[in-house]
Amino acid sequence: MRNGIGSFADFGAKVIVTDGRGSTVTVPLFENTRTRFWVAIALADFTSPDGVSIRHVEAYSSRMTERRPVLHRDGSIRMNGGPVEFKRR
């Protein structure tokens, strides 16, 4: 049995982010490639004096890499910067 190949667009993937106070943002993922395994969608910043701030990111991994993204303390995201999650090498 195999799990096949699909893309974020094929699966109709979307993310819904809400602040619990009535504000909701829906982000559909349109990347239509079968060779990207990771996506960073949004960054929730809990250091804002006004409360949580949510910023749209939507960054995809490079083709054919299974290295996970890395989130740095300054809020920047480095795609393909972490260890391989799915395979042992």
Secondary structure by P-SEA (a helix, b strand, c coil): cccccccccccbbbbbbbccccbbbbbbbccccccccccccbbbbccccccbbbbbbbccccccccbbbbbcccccccccccccccccc
